[in-house]
């Protein structure tokens, strides 16, 4: 209670500063300098392929204003993006109905997707390192490689600029949670550097006040929802001349977290929708990545960019047999498991400017994925409680890709793009190859009106987990495919405003899901996604920014009886956000998101499939910040889920209620 009173006082003080402080000069913050050396470049000096696609950009300024701490919070309001939390306790980022494993995540060119299941944990990517996020929904460049059926998230980190800069911040919140961050950066002559570190702890998420306690989940704080994360990031660059740039980036993360159990206990199987309760924790994880990159302009028209990287993650994953999390030997299926995954690779990207004939980009890449597993799983019975089987496994595969993309502007207002990529997956048991193809066009009907359209055939190879998981793996799985058509219009409006409308249709074949009967992975015959995304923003007043978007998505699962829509896929999403920057440094920020028309189905053991609907819900976030002493100090306070909405993004898994926080940042 004392902490809440303190944070409330801090919020009031922020507002009071409007009248008691001398006015500061109106400012326009520039985005941080971008470390773009490791980025997969998909456009030349012109707009290129990006002008034909649906791309949303989030700057470091956007991230800071909304108080986003991690990647998932930074992009949650974007059209077509759905951040959901299921039984694994990790936020998953779905784009246009496609799941996280169908989204390629790149951090300075390093693939962050897990080698095991090609998913990723966005909470281990702290926001303080991000200079810009480019999210491409739907049809994306073939230069990104295989896997991006839903889209691509391209994260570009910060780069040191002339002089020395630094920042230190501390934040605290409900239940004694904390977040501390520090960074230092600079540049001198031919050298630049950026180093940051952060540490965060959440003891438990608060339950909403309207949550009705159950036998398994009382009010107050959500059991086993804790997490601790520590991160270190560093980059260094060397530019000896205008033609050559060399750089290195390094990341390190470490921590632990729980996977909250279902609030529904159903030992007799009376609830056809409730999944069995699991008492699971990641009791430790540790990961790192390292990249070396270089860009060299051989001539005025020919440049070559290349990089080599390694990305590794180790986890201790334990499934306990009770809610006290102290035993794994009494119930069959409990386990103690150590999982190590790694991705190593190298890429080479030559680009040639053909002058009036356009631009040509090539990409050659090689990647090695490895998964090592060790541990034991319980086979206990009432008469033999301490019996186990081994969980040892060691699997690997190699990926090779070769892509070409061509941009051409036959007329001043007309742009065309075409691309082709061919990919190979090499495994011990079988080899596979497949391709992607892209075609796009944009036309500036007027100076402020752009029309665009694109088509892409995409492919995703099965992951190591899809193929060889000890319980669900199926080595006979086929490659996943999708065909996406999209078209849209972008319009600049009076008052420094812009608006866009994009329609799309995607047909996906062979999507991998668990078979209800066998529990193994199988290929679904066909799933379709059709939707519209409308977005607008305005700065009709110098210090005011307003954004609004609406996303409609219709999903059709044509492969399984009784399922007409893909579960946990919102049909409607509305997102609103606004901020006002007063001359004296006070900035209020407010966001609103509504998600509706989500459906789900009975668990696998129920023979006749039934359908139910999640409650629609709305979330409001508020942040108030005040700059002091020539912008050297910022104090802030806020509330996530301000209205304390009780909601679920998966059945039986209630999400966090109101979370009040406050903090201070000092800048050198």
Secondary structure as a PSIPRED ss2 file (coil, helix, strand):
# PSIPRED VFORMAT (PSIPRED V4.0)

   1 X C   1.000  0.000  0.000
   2 X H   0.000  1.000  0.000
   3 X H   0.000  1.000  0.000
   4 X H   0.000  1.000  0.000
   5 X H   0.000  1.000  0.000
   6 X H   0.000  1.000  0.000
   7 X H   0.000  1.000  0.000
   8 X H   0.000  1.000  0.000
   9 X H   0.000  1.000  0.000
  10 X H   0.000  1.000  0.000
  11 X H   0.000  1.000  0.000
  12 X H   0.000  1.000  0.000
  13 X H   0.000  1.000  0.000
  14 X H   0.000  1.000  0.000
  15 X H   0.000  1.000  0.000
  16 X H   0.000  1.000  0.000
  17 X H   0.000  1.000  0.000
  18 X H   0.000  1.000  0.000
  19 X H   0.000  1.000  0.000
  20 X H   0.000  1.000  0.000
  21 X C   1.000  0.000  0.000
  22 X C   1.000  0.000  0.000
  23 X C   1.000  0.000  0.000
  24 X C   1.000  0.000  0.000
  25 X C   1.000  0.000  0.000
  26 X C   1.000  0.000  0.000
  27 X C   1.000  0.000  0.000
  28 X C   1.000  0.000  0.000
  29 X C   1.000  0.000  0.000
  30 X C   1.000  0.000  0.000
  31 X C   1.000  0.000  0.000
  32 X C   1.000  0.000  0.000
  33 X C   1.000  0.000  0.000
  34 X E   0.000  0.000  1.000
  35 X E   0.000  0.000  1.000
  36 X C   1.000  0.000  0.000
  37 X C   1.000  0.000  0.000
  38 X C   1.000  0.000  0.000
  39 X C   1.000  0.000  0.000
  40 X C   1.000  0.000  0.000
  41 X C   1.000  0.000  0.000
  42 X C   1.000  0.000  0.000
  43 X C   1.000  0.000  0.000
  44 X C   1.000  0.000  0.000
  45 X C   1.000  0.000  0.000
  46 X C   1.000  0.000  0.000
  47 X C   1.000  0.000  0.000
  48 X H   0.000  1.000  0.000
  49 X H   0.000  1.000  0.000
  50 X H   0.000  1.000  0.000
  51 X H   0.000  1.000  0.000
  52 X H   0.000  1.000  0.000
  53 X C   1.000  0.000  0.000
  54 X E   0.000  0.000  1.000
  55 X E   0.000  0.000  1.000
  56 X E   0.000  0.000  1.000
  57 X E   0.000  0.000  1.000
  58 X E   0.000  0.000  1.000
  59 X E   0.000  0.000  1.000
  60 X H   0.000  1.000  0.000
  61 X H   0.000  1.000  0.000
  62 X H   0.000  1.000  0.000
  63 X H   0.000  1.000  0.000
  64 X H   0.000  1.000  0.000
  65 X H   0.000  1.000  0.000
  66 X H   0.000  1.000  0.000
  67 X C   1.000  0.000  0.000
  68 X C   1.000  0.000  0.000
  69 X C   1.000  0.000  0.000
  70 X E   0.000  0.000  1.000
  71 X H   0.000  1.000  0.000
  72 X H   0.000  1.000  0.000
  73 X H   0.000  1.000  0.000
  74 X H   0.000  1.000  0.000
  75 X H   0.000  1.000  0.000
  76 X C   1.000  0.000  0.000
  77 X C   1.000  0.000  0.000
  78 X C   1.000  0.000  0.000
  79 X C   1.000  0.000  0.000
  80 X C   1.000  0.000  0.000
  81 X E   0.000  0.000  1.000
  82 X E   0.000  0.000  1.000
  83 X E   0.000  0.000  1.000
  84 X E   0.000  0.000  1.000
  85 X E   0.000  0.000  1.000
  86 X C   1.000  0.000  0.000
  87 X C   1.000  0.000  0.000
  88 X C   1.000  0.000  0.000
  89 X C   1.000  0.000  0.000
  90 X C   1.000  0.000  0.000
  91 X E   0.000  0.000  1.000
  92 X E   0.000  0.000  1.000
  93 X E   0.000  0.000  1.000
  94 X E   0.000  0.000  1.000
  95 X E   0.000  0.000  1.000
  96 X C   1.000  0.000  0.000
  97 X C   1.000  0.000  0.000
  98 X E   0.000  0.000  1.000
  99 X C   1.000  0.000  0.000
 100 X H   0.000  1.000  0.000
 101 X H   0.000  1.000  0.000
 102 X H   0.000  1.000  0.000
 103 X E   0.000  0.000  1.000
 104 X E   0.000  0.000  1.000
 105 X E   0.000  0.000  1.000
 106 X E   0.000  0.000  1.000
 107 X E   0.000  0.000  1.000
 108 X C   1.000  0.000  0.000
 109 X C   1.000  0.000  0.000
 110 X E   0.000  0.000  1.000
 111 X E   0.000  0.000  1.000
 112 X C   1.000  0.000  0.000
 113 X C   1.000  0.000  0.000
 114 X C   1.000  0.000  0.000
 115 X C   1.000  0.000  0.000
 116 X C   1.000  0.000  0.000
 117 X C   1.000  0.000  0.000
 118 X C   1.000  0.000  0.000
 119 X C   1.000  0.000  0.000
 120 X C   1.000  0.000  0.000
 121 X C   1.000  0.000  0.000
 122 X H   0.000  1.000  0.000
 123 X H   0.000  1.000  0.000
 124 X H   0.000  1.000  0.000
 125 X C   1.000  0.000  0.000
 126 X E   0.000  0.000  1.000
 127 X H   0.000  1.000  0.000
 128 X H   0.000  1.000  0.000
 129 X H   0.000  1.000  0.000
 130 X E   0.000  0.000  1.000
 131 X E   0.000  0.000  1.000
 132 X E   0.000  0.000  1.000
 133 X E   0.000  0.000  1.000
 134 X E   0.000  0.000  1.000
 135 X E   0.000  0.000  1.000
 136 X E   0.000  0.000  1.000
 137 X E   0.000  0.000  1.000
 138 X C   1.000  0.000  0.000
 139 X C   1.000  0.000  0.000
 140 X C   1.000  0.000  0.000
 141 X C   1.000  0.000  0.000
 142 X H   0.000  1.000  0.000
 143 X H   0.000  1.000  0.000
 144 X H   0.000  1.000  0.000
 145 X C   1.000  0.000  0.000
 146 X C   1.000  0.000  0.000
 147 X C   1.000  0.000  0.000
 148 X C   1.000  0.000  0.000
 149 X C   1.000  0.000  0.000
 150 X C   1.000  0.000  0.000
 151 X E   0.000  0.000  1.000
 152 X E   0.000  0.000  1.000
 153 X E   0.000  0.000  1.000
 154 X E   0.000  0.000  1.000
 155 X E   0.000  0.000  1.000
 156 X E   0.000  0.000  1.000
 157 X E   0.000  0.000  1.000
 158 X E   0.000  0.000  1.000
 159 X C   1.000  0.000  0.000
 160 X C   1.000  0.000  0.000
 161 X C   1.000  0.000  0.000
 162 X E   0.000  0.000  1.000
 163 X E   0.000  0.000  1.000
 164 X E   0.000  0.000  1.000
 165 X E   0.000  0.000  1.000
 166 X E   0.000  0.000  1.000
 167 X E   0.000  0.000  1.000
 168 X E   0.000  0.000  1.000
 169 X E   0.000  0.000  1.000
 170 X E   0.000  0.000  1.000
 171 X E   0.000  0.000  1.000
 172 X E   0.000  0.000  1.000
 173 X E   0.000  0.000  1.000
 174 X H   0.000  1.000  0.000
 175 X H   0.000  1.000  0.000
 176 X H   0.000  1.000  0.000
 177 X E   0.000  0.000  1.000
 178 X E   0.000  0.000  1.000
 179 X E   0.000  0.000  1.000
 180 X E   0.000  0.000  1.000
 181 X E   0.000  0.000  1.000
 182 X E   0.000  0.000  1.000
 183 X E   0.000  0.000  1.000
 184 X E   0.000  0.000  1.000
 185 X E   0.000  0.000  1.000
 186 X E   0.000  0.000  1.000
 187 X E   0.000  0.000  1.000
 188 X E   0.000  0.000  1.000
 189 X C   1.000  0.000  0.000
 190 X C   1.000  0.000  0.000
 191 X E   0.000  0.000  1.000
 192 X E   0.000  0.000  1.000
 193 X E   0.000  0.000  1.000
 194 X E   0.000  0.000  1.000
 195 X E   0.000  0.000  1.000
 196 X E   0.000  0.000  1.000
 197 X E   0.000  0.000  1.000
 198 X E   0.000  0.000  1.000
 199 X E   0.000  0.000  1.000
 200 X E   0.000  0.000  1.000
 201 X E   0.000  0.000  1.000
 202 X E   0.000  0.000  1.000
 203 X C   1.000  0.000  0.000
 204 X C   1.000  0.000  0.000
 205 X C   1.000  0.000  0.000
 206 X E   0.000  0.000  1.000
 207 X C   1.000  0.000  0.000
 208 X C   1.000  0.000  0.000
 209 X C   1.000  0.000  0.000
 210 X C   1.000  0.000  0.000
 211 X C   1.000  0.000  0.000
 212 X C   1.000  0.000  0.000
 213 X C   1.000  0.000  0.000
 214 X C   1.000  0.000  0.000
 215 X C   1.000  0.000  0.000
 216 X C   1.000  0.000  0.000
 217 X C   1.000  0.000  0.000
 218 X C   1.000  0.000  0.000
 219 X C   1.000  0.000  0.000
 220 X C   1.000  0.000  0.000
 221 X E   0.000  0.000  1.000
 222 X C   1.000  0.000  0.000
 223 X C   1.000  0.000  0.000
 224 X C   1.000  0.000  0.000
 225 X C   1.000  0.000  0.000
 226 X C   1.000  0.000  0.000
 227 X E   0.000  0.000  1.000
 228 X E   0.000  0.000  1.000
 229 X E   0.000  0.000  1.000
 230 X E   0.000  0.000  1.000
 231 X E   0.000  0.000  1.000
 232 X E   0.000  0.000  1.000
 233 X E   0.000  0.000  1.000
 234 X E   0.000  0.000  1.000
 235 X E   0.000  0.000  1.000
 236 X E   0.000  0.000  1.000
 237 X E   0.000  0.000  1.000
 238 X E   0.000  0.000  1.000
 239 X E   0.000  0.000  1.000
 240 X E   0.000  0.000  1.000
 241 X E   0.000  0.000  1.000
 242 X C   1.000  0.000  0.000
 243 X C   1.000  0.000  0.000
 244 X E   0.000  0.000  1.000
 245 X E   0.000  0.000  1.000
 246 X E   0.000  0.000  1.000
 247 X E   0.000  0.000  1.000
 248 X E   0.000  0.000  1.000
 249 X E   0.000  0.000  1.000
 250 X E   0.000  0.000  1.000
 251 X E   0.000  0.000  1.000
 252 X E   0.000  0.000  1.000
 253 X E   0.000  0.000  1.000
 254 X E   0.000  0.000  1.000
 255 X E   0.000  0.000  1.000
 256 X E   0.000  0.000  1.000
 257 X E   0.000  0.000  1.000
 258 X E   0.000  0.000  1.000
 259 X E   0.000  0.000  1.000
 260 X C   1.000  0.000  0.000
 261 X C   1.000  0.000  0.000
 262 X C   1.000  0.000  0.000
 263 X C   1.000  0.000  0.000
 264 X C   1.000  0.000  0.000
 265 X C   1.000  0.000  0.000
 266 X C   1.000  0.000  0.000
 267 X C   1.000  0.000  0.000
 268 X C   1.000  0.000  0.000
 269 X C   1.000  0.000  0.000
 270 X C   1.000  0.000  0.000
 271 X C   1.000  0.000  0.000
 272 X C   1.000  0.000  0.000
 273 X C   1.000  0.000  0.000
 274 X C   1.000  0.000  0.000
 275 X C   1.000  0.000  0.000
 276 X C   1.000  0.000  0.000
 277 X C   1.000  0.000  0.000
 278 X C   1.000  0.000  0.000
 279 X E   0.000  0.000  1.000
 280 X E   0.000  0.000  1.000
 281 X E   0.000  0.000  1.000
 282 X E   0.000  0.000  1.000
 283 X E   0.000  0.000  1.000
 284 X E   0.000  0.000  1.000
 285 X E   0.000  0.000  1.000
 286 X E   0.000  0.000  1.000
 287 X E   0.000  0.000  1.000
 288 X E   0.000  0.000  1.000
 289 X E   0.000  0.000  1.000
 290 X E   0.000  0.000  1.000
 291 X E   0.000  0.000  1.000
 292 X E   0.000  0.000  1.000
 293 X E   0.000  0.000  1.000
 294 X E   0.000  0.000  1.000
 295 X E   0.000  0.000  1.000
 296 X E   0.000  0.000  1.000
 297 X E   0.000  0.000  1.000
 298 X C   1.000  0.000  0.000
 299 X C   1.000  0.000  0.000
 300 X C   1.000  0.000  0.000
 301 X C   1.000  0.000  0.000
 302 X E   0.000  0.000  1.000
 303 X E   0.000  0.000  1.000
 304 X E   0.000  0.000  1.000
 305 X E   0.000  0.000  1.000
 306 X E   0.000  0.000  1.000
 307 X E   0.000  0.000  1.000
 308 X E   0.000  0.000  1.000
 309 X E   0.000  0.000  1.000
 310 X E   0.000  0.000  1.000
 311 X E   0.000  0.000  1.000
 312 X E   0.000  0.000  1.000
 313 X E   0.000  0.000  1.000
 314 X E   0.000  0.000  1.000
 315 X E   0.000  0.000  1.000
 316 X E   0.000  0.000  1.000
 317 X E   0.000  0.000  1.000
 318 X E   0.000  0.000  1.000
 319 X E   0.000  0.000  1.000
 320 X E   0.000  0.000  1.000
 321 X C   1.000  0.000  0.000
 322 X C   1.000  0.000  0.000
 323 X C   1.000  0.000  0.000
 324 X C   1.000  0.000  0.000
 325 X C   1.000  0.000  0.000
 326 X C   1.000  0.000  0.000
 327 X C   1.000  0.000  0.000
 328 X C   1.000  0.000  0.000
 329 X C   1.000  0.000  0.000
 330 X C   1.000  0.000  0.000
 331 X C   1.000  0.000  0.000
 332 X C   1.000  0.000  0.000
 333 X C   1.000  0.000  0.000
 334 X C   1.000  0.000  0.000
 335 X E   0.000  0.000  1.000
 336 X E   0.000  0.000  1.000
 337 X E   0.000  0.000  1.000
 338 X E   0.000  0.000  1.000
 339 X E   0.000  0.000  1.000
 340 X E   0.000  0.000  1.000
 341 X E   0.000  0.000  1.000
 342 X E   0.000  0.000  1.000
 343 X E   0.000  0.000  1.000
 344 X E   0.000  0.000  1.000
 345 X E   0.000  0.000  1.000
 346 X E   0.000  0.000  1.000
 347 X E   0.000  0.000  1.000
 348 X E   0.000  0.000  1.000
 349 X E   0.000  0.000  1.000
 350 X E   0.000  0.000  1.000
 351 X E   0.000  0.000  1.000
 352 X E   0.000  0.000  1.000
 353 X E   0.000  0.000  1.000
 354 X C   1.000  0.000  0.000
 355 X H   0.000  1.000  0.000
 356 X H   0.000  1.000  0.000
 357 X H   0.000  1.000  0.000
 358 X C   1.000  0.000  0.000
 359 X E   0.000  0.000  1.000
 360 X E   0.000  0.000  1.000
 361 X E   0.000  0.000  1.000
 362 X E   0.000  0.000  1.000
 363 X E   0.000  0.000  1.000
 364 X E   0.000  0.000  1.000
 365 X E   0.000  0.000  1.000
 366 X E   0.000  0.000  1.000
 367 X E   0.000  0.000  1.000
 368 X E   0.000  0.000  1.000
 369 X E   0.000  0.000  1.000
 370 X E   0.000  0.000  1.000
 371 X E   0.000  0.000  1.000
 372 X E   0.000  0.000  1.000
 373 X E   0.000  0.000  1.000
 374 X E   0.000  0.000  1.000
 375 X E   0.000  0.000  1.000
 376 X E   0.000  0.000  1.000
 377 X E   0.000  0.000  1.000
 378 X E   0.000  0.000  1.000
 379 X C   1.000  0.000  0.000
 380 X C   1.000  0.000  0.000
 381 X E   0.000  0.000  1.000
 382 X C   1.000  0.000  0.000
 383 X C   1.000  0.000  0.000
 384 X E   0.000  0.000  1.000
 385 X C   1.000  0.000  0.000
 386 X C   1.000  0.000  0.000
 387 X C   1.000  0.000  0.000
 388 X E   0.000  0.000  1.000
 389 X E   0.000  0.000  1.000
 390 X E   0.000  0.000  1.000
 391 X C   1.000  0.000  0.000
 392 X C   1.000  0.000  0.000
 393 X E   0.000  0.000  1.000
 394 X E   0.000  0.000  1.000
 395 X E   0.000  0.000  1.000
 396 X E   0.000  0.000  1.000
 397 X E   0.000  0.000  1.000
 398 X E   0.000  0.000  1.000
 399 X E   0.000  0.000  1.000
 400 X E   0.000  0.000  1.000
 401 X E   0.000  0.000  1.000
 402 X E   0.000  0.000  1.000
 403 X E   0.000  0.000  1.000
 404 X E   0.000  0.000  1.000
 405 X E   0.000  0.000  1.000
 406 X E   0.000  0.000  1.000
 407 X E   0.000  0.000  1.000
 408 X E   0.000  0.000  1.000
 409 X E   0.000  0.000  1.000
 410 X E   0.000  0.000  1.000
 411 X E   0.000  0.000  1.000
 412 X C   1.000  0.000  0.000
 413 X C   1.000  0.000  0.000
 414 X E   0.000  0.000  1.000
 415 X E   0.000  0.000  1.000
 416 X E   0.000  0.000  1.000
 417 X E   0.000  0.000  1.000
 418 X E   0.000  0.000  1.000
 419 X E   0.000  0.000  1.000
 420 X E   0.000  0.000  1.000
 421 X E   0.000  0.000  1.000
 422 X E   0.000  0.000  1.000
 423 X E   0.000  0.000  1.000
 424 X E   0.000  0.000  1.000
 425 X E   0.000  0.000  1.000
 426 X E   0.000  0.000  1.000
 427 X C   1.000  0.000  0.000
 428 X C   1.000  0.000  0.000
 429 X C   1.000  0.000  0.000
 430 X C   1.000  0.000  0.000
 431 X E   0.000  0.000  1.000
 432 X E   0.000  0.000  1.000
 433 X E   0.000  0.000  1.000
 434 X E   0.000  0.000  1.000
 435 X E   0.000  0.000  1.000
 436 X E   0.000  0.000  1.000
 437 X E   0.000  0.000  1.000
 438 X E   0.000  0.000  1.000
 439 X E   0.000  0.000  1.000
 440 X E   0.000  0.000  1.000
 441 X E   0.000  0.000  1.000
 442 X E   0.000  0.000  1.000
 443 X E   0.000  0.000  1.000
 444 X E   0.000  0.000  1.000
 445 X E   0.000  0.000  1.000
 446 X E   0.000  0.000  1.000
 447 X C   1.000  0.000  0.000
 448 X C   1.000  0.000  0.000
 449 X E   0.000  0.000  1.000
 450 X E   0.000  0.000  1.000
 451 X E   0.000  0.000  1.000
 452 X E   0.000  0.000  1.000
 453 X E   0.000  0.000  1.000
 454 X E   0.000  0.000  1.000
 455 X E   0.000  0.000  1.000
 456 X E   0.000  0.000  1.000
 457 X E   0.000  0.000  1.000
 458 X E   0.000  0.000  1.000
 459 X E   0.000  0.000  1.000
 460 X E   0.000  0.000  1.000
 461 X C   1.000  0.000  0.000
 462 X C   1.000  0.000  0.000
 463 X C   1.000  0.000  0.000
 464 X H   0.000  1.000  0.000
 465 X H   0.000  1.000  0.000
 466 X H   0.000  1.000  0.000
 467 X H   0.000  1.000  0.000
 468 X H   0.000  1.000  0.000
 469 X C   1.000  0.000  0.000
 470 X C   1.000  0.000  0.000
 471 X C   1.000  0.000  0.000
 472 X C   1.000  0.000  0.000
 473 X C   1.000  0.000  0.000
 474 X C   1.000  0.000  0.000
 475 X C   1.000  0.000  0.000
 476 X C   1.000  0.000  0.000
 477 X C   1.000  0.000  0.000
 478 X C   1.000  0.000  0.000
 479 X C   1.000  0.000  0.000
 480 X E   0.000  0.000  1.000
 481 X E   0.000  0.000  1.000
 482 X E   0.000  0.000  1.000
 483 X E   0.000  0.000  1.000
 484 X E   0.000  0.000  1.000
 485 X E   0.000  0.000  1.000
 486 X E   0.000  0.000  1.000
 487 X E   0.000  0.000  1.000
 488 X E   0.000  0.000  1.000
 489 X E   0.000  0.000  1.000
 490 X E   0.000  0.000  1.000
 491 X E   0.000  0.000  1.000
 492 X E   0.000  0.000  1.000
 493 X E   0.000  0.000  1.000
 494 X C   1.000  0.000  0.000
 495 X C   1.000  0.000  0.000
 496 X C   1.000  0.000  0.000
 497 X E   0.000  0.000  1.000
 498 X E   0.000  0.000  1.000
 499 X E   0.000  0.000  1.000
 500 X E   0.000  0.000  1.000
 501 X E   0.000  0.000  1.000
 502 X E   0.000  0.000  1.000
 503 X E   0.000  0.000  1.000
 504 X E   0.000  0.000  1.000
 505 X E   0.000  0.000  1.000
 506 X E   0.000  0.000  1.000
 507 X E   0.000  0.000  1.000
 508 X E   0.000  0.000  1.000
 509 X E   0.000  0.000  1.000
 510 X C   1.000  0.000  0.000
 511 X C   1.000  0.000  0.000
 512 X E   0.000  0.000  1.000
 513 X E   0.000  0.000  1.000
 514 X E   0.000  0.000  1.000
 515 X C   1.000  0.000  0.000
 516 X C   1.000  0.000  0.000
 517 X C   1.000  0.000  0.000
 518 X C   1.000  0.000  0.000
 519 X C   1.000  0.000  0.000
 520 X C   1.000  0.000  0.000
 521 X E   0.000  0.000  1.000
 522 X E   0.000  0.000  1.000
 523 X E   0.000  0.000  1.000
 524 X C   1.000  0.000  0.000
 525 X C   1.000  0.000  0.000
 526 X C   1.000  0.000  0.000
 527 X E   0.000  0.000  1.000
 528 X E   0.000  0.000  1.000
 529 X E   0.000  0.000  1.000
 530 X E   0.000  0.000  1.000
 531 X E   0.000  0.000  1.000
 532 X E   0.000  0.000  1.000
 533 X E   0.000  0.000  1.000
 534 X E   0.000  0.000  1.000
 535 X E   0.000  0.000  1.000
 536 X E   0.000  0.000  1.000
 537 X E   0.000  0.000  1.000
 538 X E   0.000  0.000  1.000
 539 X C   1.000  0.000  0.000
 540 X C   1.000  0.000  0.000
 541 X C   1.000  0.000  0.000
 542 X C   1.000  0.000  0.000
 543 X C   1.000  0.000  0.000
 544 X E   0.000  0.000  1.000
 545 X E   0.000  0.000  1.000
 546 X E   0.000  0.000  1.000
 547 X E   0.000  0.000  1.000
 548 X E   0.000  0.000  1.000
 549 X E   0.000  0.000  1.000
 550 X E   0.000  0.000  1.000
 551 X E   0.000  0.000  1.000
 552 X E   0.000  0.000  1.000
 553 X E   0.000  0.000  1.000
 554 X E   0.000  0.000  1.000
 555 X E   0.000  0.000  1.000
 556 X E   0.000  0.000  1.000
 557 X E   0.000  0.000  1.000
 558 X C   1.000  0.000  0.000
 559 X C   1.000  0.000  0.000
 560 X C   1.000  0.000  0.000
 561 X C   1.000  0.000  0.000
 562 X C   1.000  0.000  0.000
 563 X C   1.000  0.000  0.000
 564 X C   1.000  0.000  0.000
 565 X C   1.000  0.000  0.000
 566 X C   1.000  0.000  0.000
 567 X C   1.000  0.000  0.000
 568 X C   1.000  0.000  0.000
 569 X C   1.000  0.000  0.000
 570 X C   1.000  0.000  0.000
 571 X C   1.000  0.000  0.000
 572 X E   0.000  0.000  1.000
 573 X E   0.000  0.000  1.000
 574 X E   0.000  0.000  1.000
 575 X E   0.000  0.000  1.000
 576 X E   0.000  0.000  1.000
 577 X E   0.000  0.000  1.000
 578 X E   0.000  0.000  1.000
 579 X E   0.000  0.000  1.000
 580 X E   0.000  0.000  1.000
 581 X E   0.000  0.000  1.000
 582 X C   1.000  0.000  0.000
 583 X C   1.000  0.000  0.000
 584 X C   1.000  0.000  0.000
 585 X C   1.000  0.000  0.000
 586 X E   0.000  0.000  1.000
 587 X E   0.000  0.000  1.000
 588 X E   0.000  0.000  1.000
 589 X E   0.000  0.000  1.000
 590 X E   0.000  0.000  1.000
 591 X E   0.000  0.000  1.000
 592 X E   0.000  0.000  1.000
 593 X E   0.000  0.000  1.000
 594 X E   0.000  0.000  1.000
 595 X E   0.000  0.000  1.000
 596 X E   0.000  0.000  1.000
 597 X C   1.000  0.000  0.000
 598 X C   1.000  0.000  0.000
 599 X E   0.000  0.000  1.000
 600 X E   0.000  0.000  1.000
 601 X E   0.000  0.000  1.000
 602 X C   1.000  0.000  0.000
 603 X C   1.000  0.000  0.000
 604 X C   1.000  0.000  0.000
 605 X C   1.000  0.000  0.000
 606 X C   1.000  0.000  0.000
 607 X C   1.000  0.000  0.000
 608 X C   1.000  0.000  0.000
 609 X C   1.000  0.000  0.000
 610 X C   1.000  0.000  0.000
 611 X E   0.000  0.000  1.000
 612 X E   0.000  0.000  1.000
 613 X E   0.000  0.000  1.000
 614 X C   1.000  0.000  0.000
 615 X C   1.000  0.000  0.000
 616 X C   1.000  0.000  0.000
 617 X E   0.000  0.000  1.000
 618 X E   0.000  0.000  1.000
 619 X E   0.000  0.000  1.000
 620 X E   0.000  0.000  1.000
 621 X E   0.000  0.000  1.000
 622 X E   0.000  0.000  1.000
 623 X E   0.000  0.000  1.000
 624 X E   0.000  0.000  1.000
 625 X E   0.000  0.000  1.000
 626 X E   0.000  0.000  1.000
 627 X E   0.000  0.000  1.000
 628 X E   0.000  0.000  1.000
 629 X C   1.000  0.000  0.000
 630 X C   1.000  0.000  0.000
 631 X C   1.000  0.000  0.000
 632 X C   1.000  0.000  0.000
 633 X E   0.000  0.000  1.000
 634 X E   0.000  0.000  1.000
 635 X E   0.000  0.000  1.000
 636 X E   0.000  0.000  1.000
 637 X E   0.000  0.000  1.000
 638 X E   0.000  0.000  1.000
 639 X E   0.000  0.000  1.000
 640 X E   0.000  0.000  1.000
 641 X C   1.000  0.000  0.000
 642 X C   1.000  0.000  0.000
 643 X C   1.000  0.000  0.000
 644 X C   1.000  0.000  0.000
 645 X C   1.000  0.000  0.000
 646 X C   1.000  0.000  0.000
 647 X C   1.000  0.000  0.000
 648 X E   0.000  0.000  1.000
 649 X C   1.000  0.000  0.000
 650 X C   1.000  0.000  0.000
 651 X C   1.000  0.000  0.000
 652 X C   1.000  0.000  0.000
 653 X C   1.000  0.000  0.000
 654 X E   0.000  0.000  1.000
 655 X C   1.000  0.000  0.000
 656 X C   1.000  0.000  0.000
 657 X C   1.000  0.000  0.000
 658 X C   1.000  0.000  0.000
 659 X E   0.000  0.000  1.000
 660 X E   0.000  0.000  1.000
 661 X E   0.000  0.000  1.000
 662 X E   0.000  0.000  1.000
 663 X E   0.000  0.000  1.000
 664 X E   0.000  0.000  1.000
 665 X E   0.000  0.000  1.000
 666 X E   0.000  0.000  1.000
 667 X E   0.000  0.000  1.000
 668 X C   1.000  0.000  0.000
